[in-house]
Amino acid sequence: MIGRVAAVLGAFSGERPVLGVNDIARSAGLAKSVTSRIVSELVAVDFLERADNGVRVGIRMFELGELAQRSKELRQLALAAMADLRQATGMTVQLSVLKSPDQVYVEILRGRDADMPIRSRIGGRVPAYATAGGKAVLAHSTDEVVAGATPQLFEQLGPGTVTDEAALRRQLDAVRANGFSHEVEESNPGVECVACPLLRADGTPIAAISISGPAHRANMLQYAPAVRITALGLNRRIRANSAFSSL
């Protein structure tokens, strides 16, 4: 099924931005009935949208393209600093961005505990309210953004997962006061994380850098200064690069 969807989306180009079902079917090498069904499903989730003479790429594809470009630039900027942080702490280091309501992982450098079970993977999503990186970003976000990442019913991802909005708001207050976020078995059973936000010059968040290790086996808070120093260095680079002002 994924191959067929890829073939349908691959039919579009700069020269052919709007296509009818027959055109897509010919380009994708699929039956018209199959193509019509796939196109309808893609329209329903905004990957395609209706146009006067057919369909065209939808807003969801644009959003993903924007996220991919931002992820690439952030990864290039942060990778060396992430490697240094892993070397200094021995912990797994993660770079993530908020795509409400989730935190999306741009890069992950596994530490000494490479077999530690973590929910995150490159390109993967975890609810922002349950992650240290998500809390670091949400603490510096608007109330509207926080509300968009706050579900009516909190999914219990680990034994320590925050369970309501009031508790989450208290955690975000603590992040602003301390300069870092800390979660114990919220995103994963047996995993503990510390994170700091990456901020533009105006104080708005662009991403988070975090470290993860086995819960209760290491004092993760001892590494908070190292994470903060790494974040401060990256913040200086972000603010010196005008390309990040609009990301």
C-alpha positions in Angstrom: 0.0 0.0 0.0 2.8 2.4 0.8 4.4 1.8 -2.6 1.1 2.7 -4.3 0.7 5.9 -2.2 4.3 6.8 -3.1 3.6 6.2 -6.8 0.5 8.5 -6.6 2.3 11.3 -4.9 5.3 10.8 -7.3 3.1 11.6 -10.2 3.1 15.3 -9.3 5.9 17.7 -10.3 6.6 21.3 -10.9 5.6 20.9 -14.5 2.4 19.0 -13.5 1.1 20.5 -10.3 -2.5 19.6 -11.0 -3.5 16.1 -12.2 -6.7 14.2 -12.9 -7.2 10.7 -11.7 -6.6 9.3 -15.2 -3.3 11.1 -15.4 -2.2 9.9 -12.0 -3.2 6.3 -12.8 -1.2 6.3 -16.0 1.9 7.8 -14.3 1.7 5.5 -11.3 0.9 2.4 -13.3 -2.2 1.7 -11.3 -5.8 0.9 -12.1 -8.1 3.9 -12.2 -10.3 2.4 -9.4 -7.3 1.9 -7.1 -6.0 5.3 -7.9 -9.3 7.0 -7.3 -9.6 5.3 -3.9 -6.0 6.3 -2.9 -6.6 9.9 -4.1 -9.8 10.2 -2.0 -8.1 8.9 1.1 -5.2 11.4 0.6 -7.6 14.3 0.1 -9.3 13.3 3.4 -6.1 13.7 5.3 -4.9 16.9 3.4 -2.0 15.2 1.6 -3.9 16.2 -1.6 -6.6 18.8 -2.2 -9.2 19.3 -4.9 -8.5 21.8 -7.7 -10.5 22.9 -10.7 -9.2 20.3 -13.0 -8.2 17.5 -10.6 -6.1 17.4 -7.5 -2.9 19.0 -6.3 -0.4 18.6 -3.4 -2.1 19.5 -0.1 -1.1 21.6 2.9 0.0 18.6 4.9 2.7 17.8 2.3 3.8 21.4 2.6 4.0 21.2 6.4 6.1 18.0 6.1 8.4 19.6 3.6 8.9 22.6 5.9 9.6 20.3 8.8 12.1 18.3 6.8 14.1 21.4 5.8 14.1 22.7 9.4 15.2 19.3 10.7 18.1 19.1 8.2 19.4 22.6 9.1 19.0 22.0 12.9 20.8 18.6 12.6 23.7 20.1 10.8 24.0 22.9 13.3 23.7 20.7 16.4 25.4 17.4 15.5 28.9 18.2 16.7 27.7 19.6 20.0 25.5 16.5 20.4 28.5 14.3 19.9 30.5 16.2 22.5 27.6 15.9 25.0 27.4 12.2 24.5 31.2 11.9 24.9 31.0 13.9 28.2 28.0 12.1 29.7 27.9 8.7 28.1 24.2 9.2 27.7 21.9 9.0 24.7 21.5 12.5 23.2 18.4 13.6 21.3 17.4 16.6 19.2 13.7 17.2 18.8 11.2 19.7 17.6 7.6 20.3 18.5 5.0 19.4 15.9 1.9 19.8 18.1 0.8 17.8 19.9 4.0 15.7 19.6 7.7 16.0 19.9 9.4 14.8 16.7 12.9 13.5 16.9 15.4 15.0 14.4 18.6 13.2 15.6 19.5 10.6 18.2 23.0 9.6 19.2 22.8 6.4 21.3 25.0 6.3 24.5 26.6 3.5 26.4 23.2 2.0 27.2 22.5 1.4 23.5 20.0 -1.4 24.5 18.0 0.9 26.7 14.4 0.7 25.4 13.3 4.2 24.4 10.1 5.2 22.5 11.9 7.8 20.4 13.4 7.2 17.0 14.5 9.5 14.2 11.4 10.9 12.6 9.3 9.4 15.3 6.7 11.1 17.5 6.0 11.0 21.3 3.4 13.2 23.0 5.1 16.4 24.0 3.5 16.4 27.5 5.4 13.2 28.4 8.9 14.1 27.2 11.6 16.2 28.7 12.2 17.8 25.3 8.5 18.6 24.9 8.3 20.2 28.3 11.4 22.3 27.6 9.8 23.6 24.4 6.3 24.0 25.9 7.6 26.0 28.8 8.7 28.7 26.4 5.7 28.5 24.2 2.4 30.5 24.1 -0.7 29.3 26.0 -2.3 28.5 22.7 0.6 26.1 21.8 0.5 24.5 25.2 -3.3 24.0 24.9 -2.7 22.4 21.5 -0.4 19.9 23.0 -2.6 19.1 26.0 -5.1 16.3 25.5 -8.3 15.9 27.3 -7.2 12.5 28.4 -3.5 11.9 29.1 -2.2 8.6 27.8 -0.1 6.8 30.4 3.2 6.0 28.6 5.1 5.2 31.8 4.5 5.0 35.5 5.5 8.6 36.0 3.5 10.2 33.1 1.8 13.4 34.0 -1.9 12.9 34.3 -3.6 16.3 34.0 -3.2 19.8 32.7 -2.7 21.4 36.1 0.2 19.0 36.8 1.7 19.7 33.4 1.5 23.5 34.0 3.3 23.1 37.3 6.1 21.2 35.5 6.4 24.0 32.9 6.7 26.6 35.7 9.5 24.5 37.2 11.2 24.4 33.7 11.2 28.2 33.5 12.5 28.5 37.0 15.3 25.9 36.7 16.3 26.4 33.1 15.9 22.7 32.2 13.2 20.0 32.3 13.4 16.6 34.0 11.2 13.6 33.6 11.4 10.2 35.2 9.6 7.3 33.5 7.0 9.6 31.8 7.8 8.8 28.2 9.2 5.3 28.8 9.2 2.9 31.7 12.8 2.7 33.0 14.0 5.9 31.3 14.9 9.2 32.8 15.6 12.4 30.8 16.9 16.0 31.1 16.4 18.6 28.4 17.0 22.3 27.6 15.3 24.4 25.0 17.0 25.9 22.0 15.8 29.5 21.7 15.7 32.3 19.1 16.9 35.8 20.1 13.3 36.7 21.1 13.1 33.8 23.5 10.7 31.7 21.4 11.7 28.0 21.2 12.9 26.2 18.1 13.9 22.8 19.4 15.1 20.9 22.5 18.3 19.0 23.2 18.0 16.2 25.8 19.9 13.3 27.3 18.3 10.0 28.4 19.5 7.2 30.7 18.3 4.4 32.8 15.9 5.6 35.5 17.2 5.3 39.1 20.6 3.9 38.0 22.3 7.3 37.4 21.7 10.7 38.9 20.6 12.3 35.7 20.3 15.7 37.4 24.1 15.8 37.7 24.2 16.2 33.9 21.8 19.1 33.8 24.7 21.7 33.7 26.3 19.9 30.8 23.0 20.0 28.9 22.5 23.7 29.7 26.0 24.6 28.5 25.5 22.7 25.3 22.1 24.5 24.8 23.6 27.9 25.5 26.3 27.3 22.9 23.7 26.2 20.3 21.6 29.2 21.2 24.5 31.6 20.4 24.9 29.9 17.0 21.1 30.0 16.3 21.0 33.7 17.1 24.0 34.4 14.9 22.3 32.6 11.9 19.5 34.6 10.4 18.2 31.5 8.6 16.9 30.3 12.0 14.9 33.4 12.8 12.0 32.2 10.7 12.1 28.5 11.4 
